[in-house]
């Protein structure tokens, strides 16, 4: 992994997107894998999770997120960075609705604060 490829991946997800293309995901996974374990040979987040879990030398809260969770987090971070912070000084806010991005009661299981549905 080169710094240029990681930079390009982060530039891409900083734009308003509703999905992450297949060629960006491996770059992000490799970057996260190196953050959590610089010495590991694993380039995929799920493989690294398994290795770190099986060795037992890290608490669960210090193991990286799964690949699917990482992709969702990237979409949320891109939404926040591009749609909220970049436009925070605009007089008229025109941020897209979260429901358009697949977030909301129609698209995900939501419960009340006690965990009941």
Protein Blocks (a to p, Z undefined) as FASTA:
>chain_A
ZZklmmmmmmmmmpccfbdcfklmmmmmmmmmmmmomkbmbfbfklmmmmmmmnopacfk
lcccdfklmmmmmmmmmmmmmmmmmmmmpmbdcbdcfklnopajklpccddfkopZZ
